[in-house]
Amino acid sequence: MLPSGINSSNRGSSNYLNPPQTTRDPRPLGQNKNPPTRPPGVPTLALSQLRQQFQQMTPARHPGQARQSSLPLIRRTVAKDVTRALTRAKRALPADDITAADAFIAHAQDLIDSSSGDALDLPNDQRELLADIEKVLACMQEAVAKHPEDTLEGQQQRRCALIDCLCGPWAINLRNVAARTGLVVTLSTLMRDAVAFEVSKSDALGESSLSISSILAIAIAPTLNVLGGILSVGLGTANRTSVMSRLVLGVFNLGVILACYETGKLEEYGNAISPFVCYSVARDTCNYFFPLRDNLTSLPTRAVFASGGIYSLFQCFGGMAMATAFPLAGASGLPRAVGFAATAAAELNVSHSLGHSVTNSLLEIKDDLVFGAFARWFGRDSSDNFSIQEEGVHARYIEELSAFAKQLLDTPAEQRQQMINTKNFELYGREIQRLEDAGEDGLDGAHKQYLTCLRRELDVYKKTKTLDRQWLSLSLDRNIFSFEELQDLAKTERELGVYRKARELDRLRGLALDRPQTERQMEYLAALETEVEKDEEELKRIEQSGSPISLEEEVKKTERRAHLLSARDRDPSPLHARLRPIPSLESDVQKTPDFTCFDRMIRETTSLLARAQALTLQTRGQIVQEIFVDAFLRAYFPGVRTPVELAVLASLNNEDSKTVPSERKQTFVQEVAEARREASDGYRVHAEFRSFGEMSWAELFESLGRQLLLTDAARQNVFANVVGTSMLLDDWVQQNFDERTQLLIGGLVLGICIFVVYAPLYLLHTEGASPERRVDRPGAQGGFPPLRREEELREVLTPRPDGAHTMRTDERAISEAQTEYEPDSDSSSNNDYELGRISTPRILAD
């Protein structure tokens, strides 16, 4: 095989391709002035002749064949090697250059796609693959066009848009809702029409009166409403929204009943409401055993009213359409004034009733889809944008500070404190700059307070360093500052709590006599001398023994003496300015370990464990690193936790986790990203059968009671109010309008009534809402299954090796600074970013 990749079959006739070996001139290249002579026997061959012979040796190919054979290779190279190289290059780029790199990559992709005309020569299987790739690229371009912003929220929106494009969630949602709601509502409506037909038939035959069934139908809605309200108040699950919803439904229903009684239509109302009572019970029963599961996390009021308006509008026009298209559905199919025999022989018009049922189910399917989409849309708070950025910053901080802590552990002890101080000062600057860039309007109360604490601590740090330098300058030259500058220095001392009257008096007296002093300065100096003299006299009186006094007076006397003695301090001690770690700003107690010698304490403890459990040297090193890194993160981690992070931390703390701190932090970052992805995801719903095997008896009775006294109670009141209002206005409509206008007015009355009761129907389900409870709504419950499967936690078994273990002592120099470490069992501050307790990993031996 030749270097050019051409296999020569006739080596004897191609000696010009393999010239004989010649000895190399040992002289440098510059000394070899004469060109090398051609060896004898080698013919002279021009370049044109070489090209001609090469073309003769290469078999001729059609241009289309060459393109067809090389195109799969080119596409495979672009799909694998180029993509892999671009990914590695983007990882090495700064964040600001990624946008420009994406523009170049998109331009290169356009150049590659411009040769799509060659796809006609591809086989069928590769054509389908190319079509799929083009679909994915089109979805990606559409997602970028809709959400071009380079933020974490923009990235989440682009991912969700791509998922929606590829998976078709609306088609899936429509299929799931149609399978459940369509079937349940169709059968329940068909049953309602059958009951209404039989009740009307009995009434027409004179067999019906204000019977027990009618009384129960009228009383069931207010009874369930009152019982549910009393129980919710007793259990403490009621809130202002649920109480208002129950009052609106209850008062409306009571008004309808009283109006029917006064107008003599109570019997007619009882007969009309009976089919709807049966419909509501049947529908809610089916919904309980066959619920919808969605990913709703809240019931925003704006979403309820928006969806209620659309639902009312569709019910208005849908009712008109059903009355026109299916005039014989239900009780309307009963013949009127045609004789007793004809009425007795009448039967339900199944075709019209079935059409009415299917149309009604379509309206309910639309409501389940529209309400979920509105709730998901309005549930996204604009204030979450800053929280998303915070979570991204926190994830980067975890990775950055973990790497820094590992580097710190490998650094000699005497150099660690300087590294920590530099890193801590850098964190202060980055946090202050980041919060200031967000603006006051973009910060919530917690972050505003956090920014104030950072500024105050940094201001104290700068003033402390300045005061240290001023004290040093005064010790070298007492006349380096003027009178005004010494007064400013005393003001700084008061702010830092290190002011002493005697010290200031000595500084002012020590000024050179040749410096002129104003009258105001002389008055200030005289007043200061008077205060110092008064303090000295008071101290003498306190130290003199006197008559016995009470314990309380003795305590005050001792405190005052200590204060006066401290005021006589004339020699200031260096302040040693130091920025406190950010998590401890809201705490007066410093709870950070002294990391110059913290690892030594861990190694000594690990040595004791090593003797008892025969730990290997590698395992001991891992334990030291895990505890050291985790302690450093909890001590110096900046930022305020977002509500999503708090929820994830609460769930992690409730789990019986056996993971080490580093794995726990990775799980925390993944769970936060997963929770944020679910929060920014589109509306998703699926149907399932309720699993009673996973429920306890208490949960079973609680769910049954909630279904009956909340969902069914609300739905019964809704139907009672709508049916009663329509029936009360029916006579007025028939007397004042023609038949065509009656249809329009009846539809408007129906739509207005539905809009009034729609909001209480949904908002009543906020009763008992809490972060732990799934969001309920009529016929559906939150709890969409996660898209990823949880990994099982496994214990790591470390086999016991044979033979003795060698022990290695830490030979690094340890500073003599005393440790400030305190146990973490104390209550932590609000800003303590605790990702788990420090615990020794459980090591099991064979």
Secondary structure by P-SEA (a helix, b strand, c coil): cccccccccccccccccccccccccccccccccccccccccbbbbcaaaaaaaaaaacccccaaaaaaaaaaaaaaaaacaaaaaaaaaaaaccccaaaaaaaaaaaaaaaaaccccccccccaaaaaaaaaaaaaaaaaaaaaaacccccaaaaaaaaaaaaaaaaaaaaaaaaaaaaaaaaaaaaaaaaaaaaaaaaaaaaaaccccccaaaaaaaaaaaaaaaaaaaaaaaaccccaaaaaaaaaaaaaaaaaaaaaaaacaaaaaaaaaaaaaaaaaaaaaaaaabbbbcccccccaaaaaaaaaaaaaaaaaaaaaaaaaccccccccccccccaaaaaacccaaaaaaaaaaaaaaaaaaaaaaaaaaaaaaaccccaaaaaaaaaaaaaaaaaaaaaaaaaaaccccccaaaaaaaaaaaaaaaaaaaaaaccccccaaaaaaaaaaaaaaaaaaaaaaaaaaaaaaaaccccccaaaaaaaaaaaaaaccccaaaaaaaaaaccccccccaaaaaaaaaaaaaaaaaaaaaaaaacccccccaaaaaaaaaaaaaaaaaacccccccccccccccccccccccccccccaaaaaaaaaaaaaaaccccaaaaaaaaaaaaaaaaaaacccccccaaaaaaaaaaaaccccccaaaaaaaaaaaaaaaaaaaaccccccccccccccccaaaaaaaaaaaaccaaaaaaaaaaaaaaaaaaaaaaaaacccaaaaaaaaaaaaaaaaaaaccccccccccccccccccccccccccccccbbbbbbbbbbbcccccbbbbbcccccccccccccccccccccccccccccccccccccc
